[in-house]
């Protein structure tokens, strides 16, 4: 073999190896890697706005330096320790930096992170923060998140109060520092989702009405709202508004509701199931109210609520109030949720149909009973799919009306089907789901066999041989395995 031939072969082999390595590097899945080289980092092709390393358990300074040059967010889901030299290298990164499982934070590491050049720094996993480390972190100019810090000493809290950027402490269960509360109250967002208690003096600092930013969102895990806290909320709200989320409050005393009520702002309760008429009257002063679990409320309170365009009751299981039902689809319809409604009184159903004529109606997946043809007409007029997987009790007229819907229809709450109803549904051209029907008479099977659109009968178990043969003759019928 001559020299030219040997040279050509060597060049080909080198190029092949290089191309193979490049392809492998490009196909590297960051979420699966347990170690990284500089070459691999340089050939990473980020998808979206971040790189997530869920199994990477160690990192060298030189690789950290290479990662810092990436122009997307970096998330480390398996690193439990962060040596100062690694932190220093990553501090040059310009994008968001997230750690989810750090077990500790040394003072030197905190000092390195204090000079982080990105806008968002999340240090998850840290449950204890020394005052010295907190002081070094305070130099960071962006948004600092410590989601797993449950308790902060007075000294650490005082240090965090000096943070140059915003601080989010979603895991904090108690807050006893007035300076830290004052600092948080001046942010655009206060995230104390697990905060269980709030001393009165700290509440006054957190909801201070001096130098307050407008429209702050408060995410709070308080179990209850004291009278003094309620007064502080109102004082702040009257000056600068606000949006208050209460995730754990289960009851609202009359005097507390009357104390925190102010005109404007928004308030949300996720676990309150019952309110008095006095509480309802107080709450309607807010611009927006969302009660996600509220199911026990008097007709009088519902009538008061019906006179506003901003009060959403998401937890109702039965609607009896005619005034409330008549305005249900016109009051703040964008936020309306009827996910838990199971039934209506006849009068309320008629009122809702009349008041909501021509309007969109949110889905009602929990509906178990529907006897109003007028309300069925409103529902049938809606665009898109209609899904009633739990609808058990209906009249023939309601079935006929729903069958006229232009779009997919799910009536899987029905367990039996008469021949008359089968005929109504067989005339539909769009898909119909009857996945709750377990048995069919021969007459019903004969009618369904004429279906023009797809019909699903996933749980059908009892039908005669003749009925089964009729069903099998229509390829648009999706039958259960036992019938196929």
C-alpha positions, 0 to 999 in steps of 0.5 A: 500500500503506497503512502498516499493510500495510507494517508487517505485511510488514516484521514478517513478514520479520523474524520469518521471518529470525529463525526461519530463523537459529534453525533453522540455529543449532540444526542446527549440527553442532559436529564440522563447523564451522570458525568460530563466532560467539557467537550460534551458541554460544548456540543450540548444542543439545548431544547427550550429555555433550559438544561436540566441535569437530573442524574448528574451527581458531581461536577468539576470546576472546568466543566462548571466553567463551560456550563456557565457559558450556556445561554439558557437556564441550568437546573441540577436535580441530583447535586447534594453538595456545592463546593465553593470553587464550583459555585464560583465558576457557575456564578458567571452564568447569565441565566437562571440557576437552580439546585433542588437537593443541596444538603448544606450551604457553606459560607464560602459557597454562599459568598460565591453565589452572592456574586451570581450574575443571573436574575434567578437563583434557587437553592432547594434542599437547604433546610438550615441557613447560618446567619453568615451564609445568609449575609453573603447571599444578601449580596445577590441582586436578583431573585433568591428562592429558598423553597425548603428553608422551614425555619430561619433564626433571628440572625439569619432572618435579619441578614435575609432582610438585607437582600438586594433582590427579592426573596421567596421563602415558600417553605417557611413555616414561621416568621418572627422577624419584623425586619424580614417581614418589612422587606418581603412586604415591599416586594412585587410578590410575597411567597410564604405558601407554608407559613402557618402562623403570623404574630400580630407585629410581624403581620403589621410589618408584612402588610405595611401600608407605607412605601407599598408597591401596588398590587402585590400578590401574597401567597400564604399558608396560614391556618387562620387569620387573626383579627389584627392580621385582618386589620393589617390586610385592610390597611394595606389594601386600602392604600395599595390594593393587593391579591391575597391567596389563602391556601390553608384557611378553613373557616372565616369568622364574621368579625375577621371578614368584616375587618379585612374587607376593603374595596378593590383587590382580590382574595382567594380561599382554597379550603373554606367550605362554609361562610355566613351571610355576614362573611358573604356581605363582607367579601363582595367588597373585593373586586375579585373573590374565588372560593374553591371549596365553598359548598355550604352557603345560604340562598340569601348569601347566594343572592347577594353574590349574584348581584356582583360580577366578581364572586366565584363559588367553585365548590357548589355541588347543587344549585337551588338559588334562582337569582344566583343561577340566573346571573351565573353565566353573565357574572365574570364568565371567564373565571367561572368553574362548575366542575363540582356541580352535580344537580340543579333544582328545576327552577334554578336550571330554568333560570340558568338557561334563560339568563345564559342564553347565547353565552358560553357555559363551562364544562360540568364533569360532575353533573349527575342529574339533568331534567331541564330541557331548557338547560340541555338546549343551552348545553347542546348549543355549546361549541366543542365536545360535551362531556358528562361522564357521571350523568346518570339521571336524565329524561328522554327529552334531555337525551334527545336535546343533547343528541342534537349537539354538533360535536363529540358527546360523552354520556358515559354516566348512563348505565342502561339505554332504551331503544328509543334513546339508542335511536336518538343517539344513533342519528348523530354524525359526531362521536358518542361515548356510552362507556357506562352502558353494560347491557343492551336489549335486542331492540336497543342494539338494533337501533345502535347498529344503525349509528352514523357516527362513532359510538364507544361501548367499552363496558358493554358486557350483556347482549344477546347473540343476535344483538351482538351480531347486529352491533358487529355489522357496523364498523363505527361501533367500538365494542368491549373485548367481550363482545368483539 
